[in-house]
Protein backbone atom coordinates (compact mmCIF):
# COMPACT_ATOMS: atom_id res chain seq x y z
CA UNK A 1 0.00 0.00 0.00
CA UNK A 2 1.57 3.23 -1.15
CA UNK A 3 -1.09 5.61 0.17
CA UNK A 4 -1.75 5.71 3.88
CA UNK A 5 -5.31 6.09 5.10
CA UNK A 6 -5.62 8.37 8.11
CA UNK A 7 -8.28 9.53 10.54
CA UNK A 8 -8.75 12.72 12.54
CA UNK A 9 -9.85 12.77 16.16
CA UNK A 10 -10.63 15.42 18.73
CA UNK A 11 -9.55 14.53 22.27
CA UNK A 12 -10.52 16.48 25.38
CA UNK A 13 -8.14 17.28 28.22
CA UNK A 14 -10.02 19.36 30.74
CA UNK A 15 -11.17 22.52 28.94
CA UNK A 16 -8.64 21.94 26.13
CA UNK A 17 -9.21 20.06 22.89
CA UNK A 18 -6.43 18.37 20.94
CA UNK A 19 -6.72 17.61 17.25
CA UNK A 20 -4.89 14.42 16.29
CA UNK A 21 -4.18 12.80 12.94
CA UNK A 22 -3.45 9.08 13.21
CA UNK A 23 -3.37 6.08 10.92
CA UNK A 24 -6.88 4.87 10.19
CA UNK A 25 -6.10 1.40 11.60
CA UNK A 26 -3.29 -1.11 12.10
CA UNK A 27 -3.67 -2.44 8.56
CA UNK A 28 -1.83 0.54 7.09
CA UNK A 29 1.68 0.14 5.66
CA UNK A 30 3.96 2.17 3.41
CA UNK A 31 7.71 1.73 3.12
CA UNK A 32 8.47 2.57 -0.52
CA UNK A 33 12.18 3.20 0.03
CA UNK A 34 12.71 0.32 2.44
CA UNK A 35 13.97 2.52 5.27
CA UNK A 36 11.72 0.84 7.86
CA UNK A 37 12.82 -2.62 6.73
CA UNK A 38 16.47 -1.61 7.10
CA UNK A 39 15.67 -0.49 10.66
CA UNK A 40 14.21 -3.91 11.42
CA UNK A 41 10.58 -2.73 11.39
CA UNK A 42 8.39 -5.43 9.83
CA UNK A 43 5.21 -4.77 7.86
CA UNK A 44 3.21 -6.17 10.79
CA UNK A 45 4.78 -3.84 13.36
CA UNK A 46 5.04 -0.81 11.04
CA UNK A 47 1.60 0.70 11.89
CA UNK A 48 1.92 0.29 15.67
CA UNK A 49 3.42 3.78 16.05
CA UNK A 50 0.55 5.52 14.32
CA UNK A 51 -2.57 4.73 16.34
CA UNK A 52 -3.65 5.74 19.83
CA UNK A 53 -3.30 3.01 22.45
CA UNK A 54 -4.86 2.96 25.91
CA UNK A 55 -1.46 3.32 27.60
CA UNK A 56 -0.74 6.41 25.52
CA UNK A 57 -4.05 7.96 26.54
CA UNK A 58 -3.30 7.30 30.21
CA UNK A 59 0.14 8.91 29.88
CA UNK A 60 -1.30 11.92 28.05
CA UNK A 61 -3.84 12.54 30.82
CA UNK A 62 -1.10 12.18 33.43
CA UNK A 63 0.95 14.80 31.58
CA UNK A 64 -2.05 17.11 31.42
CA UNK A 65 -2.36 17.02 35.20
CA UNK A 66 1.28 16.76 36.28
CA UNK A 67 3.15 19.80 37.57
CA UNK A 68 6.19 20.04 35.30
CA UNK A 69 7.41 23.60 35.86
CA UNK A 70 10.51 24.34 33.83
CA UNK A 71 11.77 20.77 33.80
CA UNK A 72 13.28 19.43 30.60
CA UNK A 73 11.14 16.47 29.49
CA UNK A 74 11.80 13.57 27.09
CA UNK A 75 9.15 11.26 25.67
CA UNK A 76 10.75 7.94 24.74
CA UNK A 77 9.29 5.74 22.00
CA UNK A 78 6.69 8.42 21.39
CA UNK A 79 4.74 6.79 18.54
CA UNK A 80 1.92 9.20 17.75
CA UNK A 81 3.31 11.37 20.60
CA UNK A 82 0.05 12.18 22.33
CA UNK A 83 1.79 13.00 25.62
CA UNK A 84 4.21 15.30 23.81
CA UNK A 85 1.35 17.15 22.16
CA UNK A 86 -0.39 17.64 25.50
CA UNK A 87 2.82 18.94 27.09
CA UNK A 88 3.37 21.17 24.08
CA UNK A 89 -0.05 22.74 24.56
CA UNK A 90 1.01 23.45 28.14
CA UNK A 91 4.17 25.17 26.82
CA UNK A 92 6.40 22.61 28.53
CA UNK A 93 9.99 21.95 27.45
CA UNK A 94 9.31 18.64 25.66
CA UNK A 95 11.42 16.63 23.21
CA UNK A 96 10.16 13.45 21.55
CA UNK A 97 12.05 10.43 20.22
CA UNK A 98 11.14 7.32 18.26
CA UNK A 99 12.93 5.05 15.80
CA UNK A 100 10.02 4.91 13.34
CA UNK A 101 10.70 6.85 10.10
CA UNK A 102 7.18 8.35 10.04
CA UNK A 103 6.85 9.37 13.69
CA UNK A 104 8.43 12.78 13.17
CA UNK A 105 6.17 13.56 10.22
CA UNK A 106 2.99 12.79 12.18
CA UNK A 107 4.30 14.77 15.14
CA UNK A 108 4.93 17.83 12.97
CA UNK A 109 1.52 17.58 11.30
CA UNK A 110 -0.30 17.28 14.62
CA UNK A 111 1.53 20.33 15.97
CA UNK A 112 0.42 22.21 12.87
CA UNK A 113 -3.19 21.06 13.31
CA UNK A 114 -3.21 22.50 16.81
CA UNK A 115 -1.48 25.72 15.73
CA UNK A 116 1.26 24.91 18.22
CA UNK A 117 5.02 25.24 18.03
CA UNK A 118 6.91 22.34 16.49
CA UNK A 119 7.94 19.75 19.07
CA UNK A 120 11.67 18.97 18.85
CA UNK A 121 12.04 15.41 17.56
CA UNK A 122 15.01 13.07 17.21
CA UNK A 123 14.70 9.77 15.38
CA UNK A 124 16.82 7.30 17.33
CA UNK A 125 16.71 3.73 18.55
CA UNK A 126 17.62 2.85 22.12
CA UNK A 127 20.63 0.91 20.84
CA UNK A 128 21.99 3.69 18.63
CA UNK A 129 25.28 5.36 19.59
CA UNK A 130 24.98 8.14 22.14
CA UNK A 131 22.98 10.99 20.61
CA UNK A 132 23.18 14.73 21.12
CA UNK A 133 19.89 14.79 23.02
CA UNK A 134 21.53 15.75 26.28
CA UNK A 135 20.05 15.10 29.72
CA UNK A 136 16.52 15.49 31.07
CA UNK A 137 14.75 16.06 34.38
CA UNK A 138 11.70 13.97 33.50
CA UNK A 139 11.54 10.99 31.11
CA UNK A 140 8.15 9.52 30.15
CA UNK A 141 6.82 6.78 27.90
CA UNK A 142 4.00 4.28 27.39
CA UNK A 143 3.88 0.59 26.46
CA UNK A 144 7.62 0.33 25.83
CA UNK A 145 8.57 -3.08 27.26
CA UNK A 146 7.39 -5.38 24.48
CA UNK A 147 10.19 -7.96 24.63
CA UNK A 148 12.81 -9.19 27.08
CA UNK A 149 15.75 -7.33 25.39
CA UNK A 150 13.88 -4.05 25.77
CA UNK A 151 14.52 -4.11 29.52
CA UNK A 152 18.25 -3.52 29.20
CA UNK A 153 17.97 -1.39 26.05
CA UNK A 154 15.49 1.04 27.58
CA UNK A 155 17.31 1.24 30.92
CA UNK A 156 20.57 2.00 29.12
CA UNK A 157 18.94 4.68 26.97
CA UNK A 158 17.36 6.31 29.99
CA UNK A 159 20.66 6.29 31.86
CA UNK A 160 22.35 8.04 28.92
CA UNK A 161 19.81 10.87 29.01
CA UNK A 162 18.84 11.21 32.67
CA UNK A 163 20.17 13.99 34.86
CA UNK A 164 21.69 12.89 38.20
CA UNK A 165 18.35 13.83 39.78
CA UNK A 166 15.66 12.51 37.46
CA UNK A 167 12.08 11.24 37.48
CA UNK A 168 10.91 8.51 35.10
CA UNK A 169 7.22 7.77 34.50
CA UNK A 170 6.15 4.83 32.33
CA UNK A 171 2.66 3.51 31.67
CA UNK A 172 2.88 -0.27 31.23
CA UNK A 173 -0.14 -2.35 30.13
CA UNK A 174 1.27 -5.47 31.77
CA UNK A 175 3.29 -7.38 29.20
CA UNK A 176 5.30 -9.11 31.93
CA UNK A 177 8.66 -7.33 31.74
CA UNK A 178 8.23 -4.45 34.19
CA UNK A 179 9.53 -6.36 37.25
CA UNK A 180 12.87 -7.01 35.56
CA UNK A 181 12.98 -3.42 34.37
CA UNK A 182 12.35 -2.12 37.89
CA UNK A 183 15.17 -4.26 39.26
CA UNK A 184 17.50 -2.86 36.61
CA UNK A 185 16.49 0.70 37.45
CA UNK A 186 17.23 0.06 41.13
CA UNK A 187 20.80 -0.88 40.17
CA UNK A 188 21.02 2.54 38.50
CA UNK A 189 20.13 4.26 41.76
CA UNK A 190 16.39 4.75 41.40
CA UNK A 191 13.65 4.12 43.92
CA UNK A 192 10.45 2.87 42.36
CA UNK A 193 6.73 2.55 42.94
CA UNK A 194 3.73 1.46 40.92
CA UNK A 195 0.08 2.43 41.04
CA UNK A 196 -3.06 2.06 39.00
CA UNK A 197 -4.31 5.21 37.27
CA UNK A 198 -6.97 6.99 39.30
CA UNK A 199 -8.94 8.09 36.24
CA UNK A 200 -9.70 5.92 33.22
CA UNK A 201 -13.19 7.09 32.21
CA UNK A 202 -11.72 8.30 28.92
CA UNK A 203 -10.79 4.71 27.95
CA UNK A 204 -13.09 2.39 25.98
CA UNK A 205 -12.33 -0.59 28.27
CA UNK A 206 -10.97 -1.37 31.76
CA UNK A 207 -7.24 -0.70 32.08
CA UNK A 208 -5.23 -3.44 33.79
CA UNK A 209 -1.85 -1.79 33.50
CA UNK A 210 0.27 0.18 35.95
CA UNK A 211 1.95 3.55 36.23
CA UNK A 212 5.61 2.90 36.99
CA UNK A 213 7.51 5.72 38.73
CA UNK A 214 11.25 5.90 39.32
CA UNK A 215 13.03 8.63 41.26
CA UNK A 216 16.73 9.39 41.67
N, C-alpha and C positions, 0 to 999 in steps of 0.2 A: 504494500500500500504506500503510494507516494504522497498522498494528500491526507493529512491528519484531520480527523473530525473532532471538533471541540464543543464545549458547552460553557455557558456563562451562568454564574450563580451570584446571588446577593446574600451575604452572611451578616448577621447582626451581632455586635459586641457592645452591650449596653446601648447607649444612644447612637453609636456609630454603626455605619453600614460599610461593608467591604465588598467591592466588586472583584470577582475572581474568574479568570479563564482557566479551565482545566481541559484535559483530554475528555472526550465524550465517555469513554469507557476503557477497560483494560484490554480491549481487542485492537487498539490502535498500535501502529508500528510504522516507522519510517527511518531508514538508515541508508540513504542512497549512496553515500560515500564510504560506508563501512567503518566510520569512526567508532561507533558504539561497539561493533564486533571486535575491533582491535583493542578496546578497553575491557573486553571480557563480558560485555552486556549482551545477553541472549535476546532473541526476539520475544521470548516469553516474559522476561523480566524488564524489557525495555519500557513498557508503559507504566510500571509501578510508580515512577517518580511523579507522574502527571495527573493523578487523581487525589481526592481528599480522603484520607483515612481517619478512622475514629481517634487514633492516637494523636494525629496532627491537630484535630479539632480541640482535643483536651489541652494540648500544649499551647495552642493559640489563645484559648480562654485563660489559661494560667498567665500568659504573657500580657494579656489585657489588664489583669488585676494586679500583677506583681509590681511592687515598687522597685524601679530600676535606677532612678537617679541619673547620674552621669557615667554609669558603668559602661565599659566597652563589652559588647555582647557578640557572641558567635553562635550562629545556628549551624549545626553539623548535619550533613546528610539531609539537606533542606527539602529535597523533592520540590513540591509545588510552593514551598516556603510560606505557608500560611502564617506561622508564628513571626517570621521576619516582616511580613506585610503589616501585621498588627502592631509590632514594635515600631515600624516605620511611621505608621499613622500617629503614634505617640511621640514621634520625634526622638526616639532613642537612637543610640549609637550602635547600630546593628550591621553585621557583616554576615553573609550567607555563603555556604560552601556545599558543593555536591560534585560527584564525579560524572554525572550524566551530561552528555553534550547539549541537551535541550533545556536543562534546568535554568540556566542563565537567561535564555530567551523568554521563557514563560515568566520569570521573575521580573524582567524589564517591562514586559507587556502589562503585567498586573499592576506594577507601579504607575505606568502611564494611565491605565484605566481609572485609577483612584486619584489621578492628578497629584501624585506624591513624588518626592525626590527619588532618584534611582538608588536602589539598595546596592551597596558594594557587594560584588560577587566574585568568588575565586573558584574555578573548576579544579578540583584536586581530589585524589583518592587518599584514604588514610595511610596507604603504604607508599605514597609518593615521597621523594626526597623532601627535606624540610623546606617549607614554603616561606614566603615573605609576609605571611599573615600577621606575624607578631603575636603578642600575648593578650589575653582577655580576662576580665573580671568575672564574667558569667558565660557559661557554655551550655547550650540547650540543644535538645534533639528529641525525635520521636520515632519509635519502632525501628531502632538501629541494629539490634542484636539478632540478626536473622540466623547466623550460623556460628558454630564454635570458634572458628578463626577470628571472627569479628570482635571477640572479647579482648584479645591482645592488641589487635589493630586499632580499635577505637581508643583503648586506654593509652596506647602509645601516642596517638594523634592528639588526644586531649592534653597529655603531659607536655607535648611540644608547644602547645599554645595556651597553657594556663599560667596565669600569674602566680607568684608564690602563695598569695591569698586569693582563692578562687572558689566560686560556687558552680556546681554542675547540676543541671536538672534534666532528667530524661523521662519520657513517658514510654513505658514498656507494656505491650499488650499481653505479655506472658508467654513468650516463646521458649522459655526454659533455660536461658543463658544468663539471666541477670544476677544469680547468686555468685557465679564464677566471676562476673564482671565486678561485683561489689568487693569480693575478696581481693581482686587485683587493684582496685582503687585504694583499698586500705593500705596495701603495700606502698602506694605512692603518697601516703600521708593524709588521706581523707577520712573523715568520719562519714557515716552514711545512715540514712533512714529511708523508709518507704511507707507511703500512705495511699489510700484510694482517693480519687478526686471527689471533692465534696459536691460538685455540681456536674451533672451529666444530662440534664434535661434537653440539651441541644443535640444529643446523639439519637440515632434511629433505633438503637438497641442497647441492652445493658452492657456496661463496660467492665470487664473482668481484670483489666490491667492494673498497674501500679505507677505511682509517681516516685521515681528514684531521685533522692537528693544526696549530694556529696559536698562536704565543706572542708576546706583546708585553709 
